[in-house]
Amino acid sequence: MVVRPRCLLLDEPLSNLDAQLRVEMRQEIRRIVKENGLTAVYVTHDQEEALAMADRMALISRGRVAQVGTPEEVYRRPISTEVARFIGETNLIAAEISGRDATTISVLTSAGAFTGILGDPASATETGRPVELSIRPEAWHPAAAGEANSLTGVVTEKVYLGQRAQLTLRTGLGSVRIMISNPPGNLTTGHELTIAVAASDVVILPRL
């Protein structure tokens, strides 16, 4: 910083720090970059760190750029199953296209019909095309009666994380992982649970 650079090249600068110090230092690095009007190229394998630090991020796989965008765009609208798997955790569900309207795509799965949106707007959408649905664990919520995009399963595993709980459900789609905020104490293994997801959180991707 003494020589007042216009660009900082940072290659995993926080990799040897403990968890709390990493959080503090990434906030400090971002503050310094913003206050001094700098460009920073930041290399990291820590997905949460990448999401927290970046204004714009690129995911590079096997020597090629798989997707570029804001952290929210890359996380919420992956354009391939490769990107969806790499950034955060997701449920990938086999389906096939059954129709479309102006804003959403209808698909059929082994547990019934769902509606969602295309991760890549240029993807083909002809009826019968096999696709994968990417649904983040935190996108699921307890379903209201008759709610669309719903699914019923039995809790087979619960990992309590304080303010949230990670559940694995046995469903008609196979094992599905969900994240519940402020989990009730009576939500244990063997409990039957009906969950749902908004169409905007069902990302439809080409099946490889």
C-alpha positions, -999 to 999 in steps of 0.1 A, spaced: 0 0 0 30 23 5 36 26 -32 -1 33 -39 -8 5 -64 -38 6 -87 -43 -31 -85 -37 -57 -58 -30 -94 -67 -39 -115 -37 -33 -153 -39 -52 -170 -10 -39 -144 16 -60 -157 45 -54 -195 41 -34 -199 73 -56 -180 96 -82 -194 120 -119 -190 112 -127 -159 132 -96 -140 121 -103 -149 85 -137 -132 87 -122 -101 103 -94 -98 78 -116 -103 47 -137 -74 60 -106 -53 65 -92 -61 30 -125 -52 14 -126 -19 34 -91 -10 23 -98 -18 -14 -130 3 -14 -116 33 5 -86 35 -18 -105 29 -51 -84 -1 -59 -90 -31 -81 -81 -64 -64 -78 -98 -81 -84 -123 -53 -77 -160 -57 -94 -184 -32 -107 -219 -29 -130 -209 0 -165 -204 -15 -179 -183 13 -149 -161 12 -153 -156 -26 -190 -147 -21 -182 -123 7 -153 -105 -9 -163 -101 -46 -181 -75 -66 -176 -97 -96 -164 -133 -96 -153 -159 -121 -154 -196 -116 -125 -214 -134 -127 -251 -141 -102 -272 -160 -85 -241 -174 -117 -224 -187 -140 -198 -173 -173 -216 -164 -193 -185 -154 -187 -148 -146 -211 -126 -127 -219 -110 -94 -218 -134 -64 -256 -134 -63 -259 -142 -100 -234 -171 -98 -249 -185 -66 -286 -181 -74 -284 -185 -112 -258 -211 -121 -257 -219 -158 -245 -255 -154 -245 -283 -129 -208 -279 -126 -212 -243 -113 -241 -253 -91 -221 -281 -74 -190 -259 -69 -206 -228 -54 -223 -239 -22 -244 -270 -16 -273 -279 -39 -298 -307 -46 -296 -319 -82 -328 -335 -93 -335 -353 -126 -365 -340 -146 -378 -334 -181 -395 -303 -195 -433 -306 -199 -442 -270 -209 -435 -233 -205 -451 -199 -202 -438 -164 -204 -418 -165 -172 -414 -202 -160 -407 -237 -172 -428 -267 -161 -410 -300 -155 -419 -335 -144 -399 -353 -118 -403 -387 -101 -423 -369 -73 -446 -349 -96 -446 -316 -113 -425 -285 -105 -421 -251 -121 -388 -232 -122 -366 -208 -143 -337 -214 -167 -302 -209 -153 -291 -202 -188 -317 -182 -208 -303 -196 -240 -310 -233 -231 -333 -253 -252 -368 -258 -238 -386 -283 -261 -410 -307 -244 -394 -339 -233 -359 -325 -230 -341 -341 -200 -328 -315 -175 -315 -311 -139 -331 -290 -112 -307 -272 -88 -324 -263 -55 -303 -249 -27 -310 -265 8 -319 -231 23 -345 -224 -5 -369 -251 10 -395 -240 36 -423 -258 54 -452 -259 30 -487 -245 34 -517 -266 24 -519 -269 -14 -487 -250 -20 -471 -256 -54 -436 -271 -58 -442 -291 -26 -427 -324 -15 -432 -347 15 -405 -367 31 -393 -383 63 -363 -369 82 -335 -395 82 -307 -372 96 -306 -340 116 -275 -319 122 -281 -291 147 -262 -259 140 -277 -236 166 -296 -210 146 -303 -235 119 -305 -272 114 -295 -293 83 -319 -321 76 -318 -350 52 -352 -362 40 -361 -394 23 -385 -384 -5 -399 -395 -39 -369 -376 -54 -344 -396 -32 -324 -379 -5 -330 -342 -3 -310 -318 20 -328 -288 35 -317 -261 59 -343 -249 85 -338 -216 104 -347 -216 141 -355 -253 141 -382 -265 166 -369 -290 192 -395 -317 182 -382 -319 146 -363 -352 149 -355 -383 128 -386 -402 117 -406 -369 116 -427 -365 84 -423 -330 68 -439 -313 38 -417 -287 22 -420 -264 -7 -398 -241 -28 -405 -209 -48 -403 -213 -86 -376 -186 -87 -354 -209 -66 -358 -239 -89 -330 -234 -114 -333 -256 -145 -300 -267 -160 -291 -288 -191 -285 -325 -181 -249 -336 -190 
